[in-house]
Amino acid sequence: MTKDSSATAGTKNNFSDTEEETKHQLKKEQHQVNSYNWVVDTYKKLTGEYLNLIDDYQLYIKNLTSTGTNTSKTPEIQWQQM
């Protein structure tokens, strides 16, 4: 009887330790996923801003070539704080 009760107690402790380790691992993995998602979102924002700058620059060049050297019609670039 003593062997059975100690074996059960040992299993319970091992299960408890495993459960805590699993919770810790899940928190760690969730943090990694959140970090990855942040990087992806930031990359998308920066890529979008970069593409907008390219579009603005192309419009600027188009205006320069269509009006000669008159730069009064150049578009204003709106800088946004991210």
C-alpha positions in Angstrom: 0.0 0.0 0.0 2.8 2.4 0.8 4.4 1.9 -2.6 1.1 2.7 -4.3 0.5 5.9 -2.4 4.0 7.1 -2.9 3.9 6.3 -6.6 0.6 8.3 -6.9 2.1 11.2 -5.0 5.2 11.2 -7.2 3.0 11.1 -10.3 0.9 14.0 -9.0 4.0 16.1 -8.3 5.5 15.2 -11.7 2.2 16.2 -13.3 2.1 19.4 -11.4 5.7 20.2 -12.4 4.8 19.3 -16.0 1.7 21.5 -15.9 3.7 24.5 -14.7 6.4 23.9 -17.3 3.8 23.7 -20.0 2.2 26.9 -18.8 5.6 28.6 -18.8 6.4 27.2 -22.3 3.0 28.4 -23.6 3.6 31.9 -22.2 7.0 31.9 -23.8 5.6 30.8 -27.2 2.8 33.3 -27.0 5.4 36.1 -26.4 7.3 34.9 -29.4 4.2 34.9 -31.6 3.3 38.4 -30.4 6.8 39.6 -31.2 6.7 38.0 -34.6 3.3 39.6 -35.3 4.7 43.0 -34.2 7.6 42.6 -36.6 5.3 41.6 -39.5 2.9 44.6 -38.8 5.8 47.0 -38.5 7.3 45.7 -41.8 3.9 46.1 -43.5 3.6 49.7 -42.3 7.2 50.6 -43.3 6.7 48.9 -46.7 3.5 50.9 -47.2 5.2 54.1 -46.2 8.1 53.3 -48.6 5.7 52.6 -51.5 3.9 55.9 -50.7 7.2 57.8 -50.9 8.0 56.1 -54.2 4.6 57.2 -55.5 5.1 60.8 -54.2 8.6 60.9 -55.8 7.2 59.6 -59.2 4.5 62.3 -59.1 7.2 64.9 -58.2 9.3 63.8 -61.2 6.3 63.8 -63.5 5.4 67.3 -62.4 9.0 68.5 -62.9 9.1 67.1 -66.4 5.7 68.4 -67.4 6.3 71.9 -66.1 9.9 72.3 -66.9 11.8 73.6 -63.9 8.7 74.9 -62.1 8.5 73.1 -58.8 5.6 75.0 -57.4 3.2 72.1 -58.3 5.2 69.5 -56.4 3.1 67.5 -54.0 3.7 67.9 -50.3 4.8 64.8 -48.6 2.9 64.1 -45.4 5.1 62.6 -42.8 3.2 60.6 -40.2 4.6 59.5 -36.9 4.3 55.8 -36.5 
